[in-house]
Amino acid sequence: MIATDNNERIRALQAPIDEISSTINKSALGETTPCHVLCTEHLLEAEAMLQWLCQVDSNDSHCEALRACHHGTCSWFLQSDDFKQWKARDSSFLWISGIGK
């Protein structure tokens, strides 16, 4: 599920990048205008960000973490009233800070 969400986010980023690239390629007579330069800079930045995101395979990390955890790990937390109340909300932010073992 995590990998699917990331893949969908990456695909969502690709469409605007393709649109910018298409606009740049269609510029009249290949003239370099201030807009062309600005669009090119944004395109390069967006492509660099997309490449950076594609390097992470969260599915492998997630599967590895699942194999390494022990039965009952975090059950005390997942059973807590605080977690259940947070999970029941439509939209909220949960910050968990601690030391991994």
WOQUILIN-V326436 format. One record per pair of residues at least 4 apart in sequence whose ideal C-beta (glycine too) atoms are under 6 Angstrom apart, sorted by the first residue. I is the first residue (numbers start at 0). J is the second residue. D is the distance in whole Angstrom. If there is no record, write none. Layout:
# WOQUILIN-V326436
I:J:D + I:J:D
This chain:
# WOQUILIN-V326436
1:57:5 + 1:61:5 + 2:57:5 + 2:58:3 + 5:57:5 + 9:52:6 + 12:49:5 + 16:45:5 + 19:38:6 + 19:42:5 + 20:42:6 + 23:38:5 + 23:39:6 + 26:35:5 + 31:35:5 + 57:61:6 + 68:72:4 + 73:77:6 + 74:78:6 + 76:82:6 + 77:82:6 + 85:91:6 + 85:93:5
